[in-house]
Amino acid sequence: MNSTSDVGAETTSGQHLSFRVRQARYALPIELVREIIEYGQITSVPMMPPCIHGVINLRGNVVPVLDLAARFGMSLTVPGKRTCIIIIETSQEGTAQRIGLVVDAVDAVLDIEPAQVEPAPPFGAGIRTDFIAGMARDEQGFTIILDVRHVLSLDDLLQLERALGDVG
């Protein structure tokens, strides 16, 4: 699974939502994205890891909100004019879980072909390489395609479920 074509197949070819965290460009497969909402009204939840901002009420549902910058080891995001929350849906052991990801700005929907995707470098990307599904090259440089399974590890999802149980 170390060849470029395997990585491309793993990251699902096709459309990806691109966004920025600090100055770096990232992307997620569009099929994970449910909606993009304005940053606002986040309720803090005690005893959560620092990268968890808290929860939001999304049409009557409690949705945990994770700060990607903090998850990557940077300082918490200070909301600006373009800061938003990407609502994604993941499946953990057959249960769908919606999670909000705080990002500095959403850029565009990109068509990323498998031939454009390279494996993650062994070091130097500024984040743990297990967070990276691949790196797409274009005329502006690289876009890091995130592996949501590792960004939201099983331990994190279990903590979120416990927090949601206490809040809901």
MARSEDREN-420477 format. One record per residue (C-alpha): residue number from 1; y, x, z; residue in three letters. Coordinates in Angstrom, 3 decimals. Example, Ala and Ser with C-alpha at 12.3 -4.5 7.8 and 13.67 -1.06 7.14 Angstrom:
! residues 2
(1,(-4.500,12.300,7.800),'ala')
(2,(-1.060,13.670,7.140),'ser')
END
This chain:
! residues 168
(1,(0.000,0.000,0.000),'met')
(2,(2.372,2.919,-0.398),'asn')
(3,(3.079,2.624,-4.080),'ser')
(4,(6.299,1.036,-5.286),'thr')
(5,(4.498,-1.846,-6.981),'ser')
(6,(2.645,-2.743,-3.765),'asp')
(7,(5.889,-2.792,-1.804),'val')
(8,(7.487,-4.984,-4.464),'gly')
(9,(4.586,-7.415,-4.299),'ala')
(10,(4.783,-7.454,-0.501),'glu')
(11,(8.483,-8.355,-0.506),'thr')
(12,(7.949,-11.223,-2.949),'thr')
(13,(9.797,-10.708,-6.180),'ser')
(14,(12.615,-13.007,-7.026),'gly')
(15,(15.619,-14.211,-5.150),'gln')
(16,(16.933,-12.679,-1.938),'his')
(17,(19.989,-13.529,0.150),'leu')
(18,(22.113,-10.404,0.591),'ser')
(19,(24.380,-9.894,3.583),'phe')
(20,(26.106,-7.149,5.544),'arg')
(21,(25.618,-5.842,9.047),'val')
(22,(28.357,-3.306,9.710),'arg')
(23,(28.689,-1.460,6.391),'gln')
(24,(25.027,-1.641,5.330),'ala')
(25,(23.653,-4.150,2.809),'arg')
(26,(20.513,-6.090,3.731),'tyr')
(27,(18.502,-8.893,2.135),'ala')
(28,(15.923,-11.508,3.055),'leu')
(29,(13.655,-13.461,0.718),'pro')
(30,(15.508,-16.677,-0.065),'ile')
(31,(12.472,-18.813,0.807),'glu')
(32,(12.996,-17.933,4.506),'leu')
(33,(16.619,-19.115,4.501),'val')
(34,(17.258,-22.737,5.500),'arg')
(35,(21.074,-22.667,5.667),'glu')
(36,(24.133,-20.567,6.416),'ile')
(37,(26.545,-21.836,9.044),'ile')
(38,(29.891,-20.791,10.444),'glu')
(39,(29.798,-18.650,13.573),'tyr')
(40,(30.679,-20.724,16.633),'gly')
(41,(29.656,-22.460,19.856),'gln')
(42,(26.794,-20.275,21.112),'ile')
(43,(25.483,-21.021,24.600),'thr')
(44,(24.382,-17.968,26.590),'ser')
(45,(20.877,-17.955,28.029),'val')
(46,(20.299,-15.852,31.172),'pro')
(47,(17.697,-13.057,31.263),'met')
(48,(17.441,-12.642,27.484),'met')
(49,(17.416,-9.272,25.717),'pro')
(50,(20.909,-8.034,24.746),'pro')
(51,(20.332,-8.788,21.054),'cys')
(52,(19.946,-12.520,21.771),'ile')
(53,(23.410,-14.108,21.721),'his')
(54,(22.052,-17.392,23.049),'gly')
(55,(21.303,-20.748,21.450),'val')
(56,(23.100,-23.261,19.255),'ile')
(57,(22.687,-26.988,18.820),'asn')
(58,(21.814,-27.579,15.175),'leu')
(59,(21.670,-31.318,14.541),'arg')
(60,(20.015,-31.959,17.903),'gly')
(61,(17.663,-28.948,17.769),'asn')
(62,(17.984,-25.894,20.009),'val')
(63,(18.027,-22.782,17.800),'val')
(64,(18.017,-19.254,19.279),'pro')
(65,(20.569,-16.832,17.805),'val')
(66,(19.791,-13.136,17.353),'leu')
(67,(22.466,-10.508,16.645),'asp')
(68,(21.012,-8.267,13.926),'leu')
(69,(23.423,-5.409,14.694),'ala')
(70,(22.296,-5.353,18.340),'ala')
(71,(18.647,-5.654,17.263),'arg')
(72,(19.172,-2.545,15.138),'phe')
(73,(20.532,-0.629,18.153),'gly')
(74,(24.255,-1.066,17.423),'met')
(75,(26.863,-2.792,19.582),'ser')
(76,(27.034,-6.589,19.612),'leu')
(77,(28.840,-8.175,16.693),'thr')
(78,(32.468,-9.053,17.324),'val')
(79,(32.988,-12.251,15.317),'pro')
(80,(35.439,-11.999,12.420),'gly')
(81,(36.565,-14.319,9.616),'lys')
(82,(33.370,-13.787,7.567),'arg')
(83,(30.877,-13.635,10.461),'thr')
(84,(28.217,-16.291,10.052),'cys')
(85,(24.766,-17.317,11.158),'ile')
(86,(21.875,-17.366,8.701),'ile')
(87,(19.315,-19.952,9.806),'ile')
(88,(15.831,-18.803,8.844),'ile')
(89,(12.470,-20.412,9.415),'glu')
(90,(9.455,-18.334,10.321),'thr')
(91,(5.929,-19.366,11.110),'ser')
(92,(4.193,-17.951,14.166),'gln')
(93,(0.557,-18.964,14.688),'glu')
(94,(1.092,-22.068,12.566),'gly')
(95,(4.254,-23.175,14.396),'thr')
(96,(7.541,-23.234,12.489),'ala')
(97,(10.421,-21.647,14.398),'gln')
(98,(14.056,-21.711,13.312),'arg')
(99,(16.150,-18.725,14.316),'ile')
(100,(19.781,-17.901,13.663),'gly')
(101,(20.723,-14.365,12.591),'leu')
(102,(24.308,-13.223,13.214),'val')
(103,(25.609,-11.167,10.272),'val')
(104,(29.034,-9.747,9.440),'asp')
(105,(29.169,-11.415,6.008),'ala')
(106,(26.943,-13.119,3.463),'val')
(107,(27.359,-11.650,-0.016),'asp')
(108,(25.225,-13.253,-2.718),'ala')
(109,(21.813,-14.341,-3.892),'val')
(110,(20.227,-11.421,-5.746),'leu')
(111,(17.391,-11.400,-8.263),'asp')
(112,(15.302,-8.430,-7.157),'ile')
(113,(12.429,-7.416,-9.396),'glu')
(114,(9.442,-5.519,-7.940),'pro')
(115,(10.302,-2.473,-10.103),'ala')
(116,(13.656,-2.206,-8.272),'gln')
(117,(11.984,-1.991,-4.845),'val')
(118,(11.057,1.343,-3.290),'glu')
(119,(9.173,1.949,-0.045),'pro')
(120,(11.150,2.518,3.129),'ala')
(121,(12.037,6.151,3.787),'pro')
(122,(10.317,7.758,6.781),'pro')
(123,(13.689,8.224,8.535),'phe')
(124,(17.435,8.122,8.077),'gly')
(125,(18.072,4.436,7.312),'ala')
(126,(19.757,3.826,10.675),'gly')
(127,(17.110,1.334,11.765),'ile')
(128,(13.437,1.542,12.635),'arg')
(129,(11.510,1.797,9.385),'thr')
(130,(9.056,-0.933,10.433),'asp')
(131,(11.992,-3.360,10.037),'phe')
(132,(12.165,-2.459,6.325),'ile')
(133,(9.951,-4.208,3.755),'ala')
(134,(11.494,-2.138,0.955),'gly')
(135,(14.723,-0.863,-0.520),'met')
(136,(16.145,-2.322,-3.718),'ala')
(137,(18.210,0.012,-5.863),'arg')
(138,(21.114,-1.239,-7.965),'asp')
(139,(24.355,0.131,-9.381),'glu')
(140,(26.009,-0.030,-5.919),'gln')
(141,(23.270,1.880,-4.113),'gly')
(142,(20.533,0.395,-1.942),'phe')
(143,(19.981,-2.990,-0.356),'thr')
(144,(17.546,-2.880,2.571),'ile')
(145,(15.040,-5.731,2.375),'ile')
(146,(14.134,-6.707,5.931),'leu')
(147,(10.631,-7.460,7.139),'asp')
(148,(11.320,-10.469,9.360),'val')
(149,(7.908,-10.181,11.037),'arg')
(150,(9.004,-6.880,12.571),'his')
(151,(12.667,-7.725,13.130),'val')
(152,(11.420,-10.696,15.151),'leu')
(153,(8.401,-9.165,16.834),'ser')
(154,(5.791,-11.311,18.559),'leu')
(155,(7.222,-10.347,21.977),'asp')
(156,(10.687,-11.500,20.914),'asp')
(157,(9.369,-14.819,19.631),'leu')
(158,(7.494,-15.403,22.882),'leu')
(159,(10.686,-14.714,24.857),'gln')
(160,(12.591,-17.119,22.602),'leu')
(161,(9.963,-19.821,23.099),'glu')
(162,(10.152,-19.387,26.890),'arg')
(163,(13.949,-19.579,26.769),'ala')
(164,(13.833,-22.688,24.595),'leu')
(165,(11.397,-24.267,27.047),'gly')
(166,(13.888,-23.644,29.880),'asp')
(167,(16.898,-24.879,27.862),'val')
(168,(15.322,-27.888,26.137),'gly')
END
